[in-house]
Every structure is written in structure tokens, then in C-alpha cells.
Amino acid sequence: MATRVVCYGLGPIGISIARLAVAHPGVQVVGAIDIDPHKIGRDLGELLGSEPSGVIVRAGAADVLRESHPEIVLHATSSSLAAVAPQLQACIAAGADVVSTCEELSYPWSAQPQLASDLDIAARAADVTLLGAGVNPGYAMDALPIMLTAVCADVRAVRVLRVVDAAQRRGPLQRKIGAGLTPAEFAQRVHEGTVRHVGLPESLHMIAAALGWQLDAGDDTIMPVMAERSIITEHVTVSADQVAGVRQVTRGYVADREVITLELRMYVGAPDPQDTIEIDGTPPLRMTIAGGIHGDIATAAIVVNAIPGVRRAESGLLSMADIPLVHYW
């Protein structure tokens, strides 16, 4: 029997998720939710550039959830947990498991313990599973390094470097990392919290919890990467005196020893994209994915591929370190 799925949020990532879900033989998409007036009332297949699906996009989440009886909701609306918490609670109340791309949901227990507790209590009461998933956070800089430590007799430190050429990514992401801003504008938006990669602190705490490390301190540094030449993408134009993107480094310490280092370089025109993980352990490990993992494709794929594991998992709010191993199905 195919799993009954509602697609909640049809922005660039949500559309990619819906496209994979519609094409998957193990999935039956029974509902679609979005508040964009240009999408409301249209057939989901039309938005996907495919045959009509019979699923009409609607804005009323409560009505869609009540009438379609989904087993799981694939949720992609916002990075902010506070913003999406009411949406998640509505899905839980409908008795549906949830896989969400909300970055702050990937490991919210450290930064937002009350919200995490509220969602966990609600999910357990409804006997459903709630998971924050994606490529980063949710895989490249947390779940994958955790998995690599499986062959280590001991681990002293974990270091991850992710380099992303943002010119190949969606427009909202290019703007979120500050591409095209002046240095002063970048600094102001960092101060406001609107320019940064959401999720590195969550990845830090997911790794620490999985390895049993009690962190005594941590820091998160956000710096601009300046363009060395003019760069034109489909979405932004960056001159040589403007910001090309962000370099963000998050560190965790046990006593005065740096045990986790997560470095993200995400900017338009970044050379040598890669995902490199180093485990200082016995044995020591170093793995590089040359070219890096394409975040938009990977996020949609991991959300759909998480469906079987989430359906089998225990109820409550879980992280990617808690559910059965996610893989292609």
C-alpha cells in the first residue's frame, strides 16, 4: 500500500519534494497546501509541469489535513521553528507523521527547549513522529559524520568542511547568504539575524549528543566572503566590491579542547565545492565528496527517503540520529 502524503509548502524546495513524491511508486500524494495566491486552486501536476494529478492546491491547512487523512506530511515552509510550530501542531493534531525541512527543527533541544518539549509531548500523545530533515542540517554536517564514527574505537574530535558554489542554488538561498550586499549591509543583516546559514549550531549539538559529549562552550562566527570578480547568476549580480556569500564556523569545546569544528563556505563562484569530514579517532578517518552534495536535490531526496524510517520510528520529536538509517527506497 502506498503511503498517503500531504505536501505542505510549495516553494522551490517544496516543489522538488512534491515532484519526487508524486513520481514515487510507494507514495500517494493526497493533498497540497500553500498560501501563494498564484498557486491556490491549481492542480499540483500543473505546478510540477506534469500531467494533472487531481490534487488541488489549497491554503486551508486544517481542511486539507482533515479531509485527506494523510499518514505523513512533507513540510517545507520556513527555517524558523517558532514560525512553523503552529503548522506542525496542526499536522500532529491530524494524526500524521511529519518530515520537515525547518532547519531549527533538526535539533532544537539546546536552542529552543520549550518549543521542543511542547512538540515532543504533542507528538507522543498523538502517537506520531516528528522529524527535522534536510541535507544541511540533517545529513552532510551531522548525520553523515556521526555515521562515519561507527568504525572508531575512540573519537577525539570531528571536523567538517562544506564548500558550496551558491551560484548553482536557488535564488532565496543566494539572497539569504548575502550575495550582492555591501560589507556594511552584510554586517547589519548578520546583526539582525537575517543573513546566516540556519542550522550549524543544531548540527553541533546533534553530533555532541550522539557521541555523548557534554559541551562546556561553543561559538558561531559569521564572516563575509568578498567577490574577487564580477559574478552574474540567474538571480543576483555581484560586483568585485560586494559580498559573494558567507563563511560560517561553529565550534564546540569540552573544557578548553575544541572537539567539533563545522565550517561552511557558501558563496557564488566558490571554487572546489566539496564535503570533507575528518574524524580524529582510532582509526583516523578522512572522507571527501568531490564536487559536494547538491543541497536542493539532496534535501528533496532525503525528505522523501525518510518516509519509511519515520513510519517505523517511535513517536515523538526525533532527530536524524534517532530514526532508522535513511537510504534510497
Phi, psi and omega in degrees: 000132177290147178281130180282124189232139167250133175264116186248106183103118185233044168284195182305316179287318180299322177294319178297319177298313181298321180298316177293320181295315181298324183278348187276129181292342179267007185233139170238109178282119185247357180193156179216135186232131172198153182259001179291119182298337179282350180251332182299133178088354180264153176290137181301321179302324178297317179295330181273355182073029182233192179294152176305139184256343186084356177263118182262132179289131181228155181270335185279094184299317183300317180294315180299314182295321181291319187276333186265344178051058181287150170275332180210145177248129174262109195249127181211084183235324187200156175278341187273121179294320179300322181290323186265351183307316177297325177295317180294321179297324178295320178295318179298316181297334178279358178080024183252140166296159181223133165244120185238143175274004179301114186300321183288347176277347186297326175199080190269359189295331181277314186275327185223065187298325182291315177298318179300316180296316180299315181292320180296315180298315181296317181294319179295320180296325180270358182057046176233166180249138179237125185225133168266123185223162179163186179273327181200098007282168175117348180204287195299322187246012177214292184298319180293313174301321178300315181297323181296333181285356183300334183261010183262134174285331172207157180228128180257329182199155177231129178231133180229132174238124175238121179245123185233127171277100186291348177298338181266007185249177185290158183301313180303325179290319179301321179286326181293334180267004173089012181300126179096356179277159168280162178304322180293318178296320178300312182299320180295319182285331172296317178299322180282345181085013183263347174242111177179164170267119181281127172128341182298314177299325178296318177297319179304312184286331176296315179297313182301316181295319181296324182269359177077025180264129173267107183286135177268338180198162176202158176214157182224112184249131181239123183230150176279149168252119184275140177290136178267349178206169178290135181229128179241123174248181178297338189243332183221157171241125184240123177267171187294344180257014182244172180281132177269339181164209192232147166240118185234130181233125177242130183234147174234143186234141166249117194057235180254016183260127179282112185254338178226128176230119179241115181241125178243123172245107184232106181205157181290132181084012181298126178280158174053056176303142184194162167233113182239129179239130176238127176249115173275095184204195178237105359281161173288147181229145173217125180230132176235129171263101183295137183087343178074168178269125179291110191298319184292313178298314185293323180296313178299317183294316184291328177297314179290320181291342179282348186305309182298319180295320179294321179295332181267345188288163174292163181283161179115182176275119183237164173248174178296342177280351186257332189271164175306150185309125179276134179206170178299140176222000000 
